[in-house]
């Protein structure tokens, strides 16, 4: 029998303590324990990027990260960005530039974009495309997502 561990995290600015099994994935912790279902689970192998969150300011695949590894960490999920009636500037850019279709990849794509916009100049479309290469989207062809990120980079 494995011993459960007590973890303390700050998720979207809210400090919480939970007892978790050692093998519980961060994606499952966020969705099942905290009810933050915006973090989507796609491939469960870290390939698609749908589960991307920020951990201590760096993008990470929640499906490859154990909840116990997040002990003491500051986690940001897509829910931290805005709400339906109060979108963040990035979410508004996605809406304005039609950067989503089915929406499945959108939470992970948004969190990847937050990370990129915080850390990199994104001076041209090639840099934006390179940054987005870690996330899969089957619907958009990426062009509209690139436009949204370009617009955000220009506003900085």
C-alpha positions as CSV (number, residue, x, y, z in Angstrom):
1,X,0.0,0.0,0.0
2,X,1.3,3.4,-0.9
3,X,1.3,6.2,1.6
4,X,-0.6,9.4,0.7
5,X,1.2,12.7,0.9
6,X,0.0,16.1,2.2
7,X,0.7,18.8,-0.4
8,X,0.3,22.6,-0.3
9,X,-0.1,24.5,-3.5
10,X,-1.2,27.9,-4.7
11,X,-3.5,27.4,-7.6
12,X,-4.7,30.6,-9.4
13,X,-3.8,32.6,-6.3
14,X,-5.7,30.3,-3.9
15,X,-3.6,28.3,-1.3
16,X,-4.9,24.8,-0.6
17,X,-3.7,21.7,1.2
18,X,-4.7,18.2,0.1
19,X,-3.8,14.7,0.8
20,X,-2.9,12.9,-2.5
21,X,-1.8,9.5,-3.6
22,X,1.9,9.5,-4.8
23,X,0.9,8.5,-8.4
24,X,-1.9,11.1,-8.8
25,X,-1.2,13.2,-11.9
26,X,-1.4,17.0,-11.6
27,X,-4.0,17.0,-14.4
28,X,-6.2,14.7,-12.4
29,X,-5.6,16.7,-9.2
30,X,-6.6,19.9,-10.9
31,X,-9.7,18.4,-12.5
32,X,-10.9,16.1,-9.8
33,X,-9.8,17.5,-6.5
34,X,-10.0,21.2,-7.4
35,X,-12.8,21.1,-10.0
36,X,-10.6,23.1,-12.5
37,X,-11.8,21.3,-15.6
38,X,-10.3,23.9,-18.0
39,X,-7.1,21.9,-18.0
40,X,-7.9,19.4,-20.7
41,X,-6.5,15.9,-20.9
42,X,-5.8,14.7,-24.5
43,X,-3.0,12.3,-25.2
44,X,-1.8,11.6,-21.6
45,X,1.7,11.3,-23.0
46,X,2.7,15.0,-23.0
47,X,2.6,15.2,-26.8
48,X,-0.6,17.3,-27.5
49,X,-0.2,20.2,-25.0
50,X,-3.9,20.3,-24.1
51,X,-3.0,20.0,-20.4
52,X,-0.4,22.8,-20.4
53,X,-0.4,24.8,-17.1
54,X,2.2,27.2,-15.6
55,X,4.1,25.9,-12.6
56,X,6.2,28.6,-10.9
57,X,6.0,30.6,-14.1
58,X,7.0,27.9,-16.5
59,X,4.8,25.9,-18.9
60,X,4.5,22.3,-18.0
61,X,2.4,19.3,-19.1
62,X,0.0,18.5,-16.2
63,X,-0.4,14.9,-17.5
64,X,3.4,14.3,-17.0
65,X,3.6,16.0,-13.6
66,X,2.7,14.3,-10.4
67,X,0.6,16.3,-7.9
68,X,3.2,15.5,-5.2
69,X,5.8,17.2,-7.3
70,X,3.8,20.4,-7.2
71,X,4.0,20.6,-3.4
72,X,5.0,24.2,-2.6
73,X,4.4,25.4,-6.2
74,X,2.4,28.2,-7.7
75,X,0.2,26.9,-10.4
76,X,-1.7,28.9,-13.0
77,X,-4.4,27.2,-15.1
78,X,-6.6,28.6,-17.8
79,X,-9.2,29.6,-15.2
80,X,-6.7,32.2,-14.0
81,X,-7.0,34.2,-17.2
82,X,-10.5,35.5,-17.2
83,X,-14.2,34.7,-17.2
84,X,-16.9,34.5,-19.9
85,X,-18.0,38.0,-19.2
86,X,-14.5,39.4,-18.4
87,X,-12.0,37.9,-20.8
88,X,-8.3,38.5,-20.5
89,X,-6.6,40.5,-23.3
90,X,-5.2,37.2,-24.7
91,X,-8.5,35.5,-24.6
92,X,-10.0,38.5,-26.3
93,X,-7.3,38.4,-29.0
94,X,-8.1,34.7,-29.6
95,X,-11.8,35.6,-30.0
96,X,-11.1,38.6,-32.2
97,X,-8.8,36.7,-34.5
98,X,-10.9,33.5,-34.6
99,X,-8.1,31.5,-33.0
100,X,-10.2,28.6,-31.9
101,X,-12.6,26.2,-33.5
102,X,-13.5,23.1,-31.5
103,X,-11.8,24.6,-28.4
104,X,-10.2,21.4,-27.1
105,X,-6.6,22.6,-27.5
106,X,-7.5,26.2,-26.5
107,X,-6.7,26.0,-22.7
108,X,-3.3,24.6,-23.2
109,X,-2.6,26.8,-26.2
110,X,-3.6,29.9,-24.1
111,X,-1.3,28.9,-21.3
112,X,1.6,28.2,-23.7
113,X,1.0,31.7,-25.2
114,X,1.0,33.3,-21.7
115,X,4.4,31.7,-21.1
116,X,5.7,32.8,-24.6
117,X,4.5,36.3,-24.2
118,X,6.1,36.7,-20.8
119,X,9.5,35.3,-21.8
120,X,10.2,35.9,-25.5
121,X,10.2,38.9,-27.8
122,X,8.2,37.0,-30.5
123,X,9.5,39.5,-33.1
124,X,8.2,37.5,-36.1
125,X,5.8,34.8,-37.1
126,X,8.6,32.2,-37.2
127,X,9.3,32.8,-33.5
128,X,5.6,32.5,-32.7
129,X,5.2,29.3,-34.7
130,X,8.3,27.9,-33.1
131,X,6.9,28.6,-29.6
132,X,3.5,27.1,-30.5
133,X,5.1,23.9,-32.0
134,X,4.7,22.1,-28.7
135,X,0.9,22.2,-28.9
136,X,-1.3,20.4,-31.4
137,X,-4.4,21.8,-32.9
138,X,-6.4,19.8,-35.5
139,X,-8.8,22.5,-36.5
140,X,-7.3,25.9,-37.0
141,X,-4.2,25.4,-39.1
142,X,-2.5,27.7,-36.5
143,X,-2.7,30.8,-38.7
144,X,-5.4,32.5,-36.6
145,X,-3.6,31.6,-33.4
146,X,-0.4,33.1,-34.8
147,X,-2.3,36.3,-35.6
148,X,-3.7,36.5,-32.1
149,X,-0.3,36.1,-30.5
150,X,1.2,38.6,-33.0
151,X,-1.4,41.1,-32.0
152,X,-0.6,40.6,-28.3
153,X,3.1,40.8,-28.9
154,X,2.6,44.1,-30.7
155,X,0.7,45.5,-27.7
156,X,3.5,45.0,-25.2
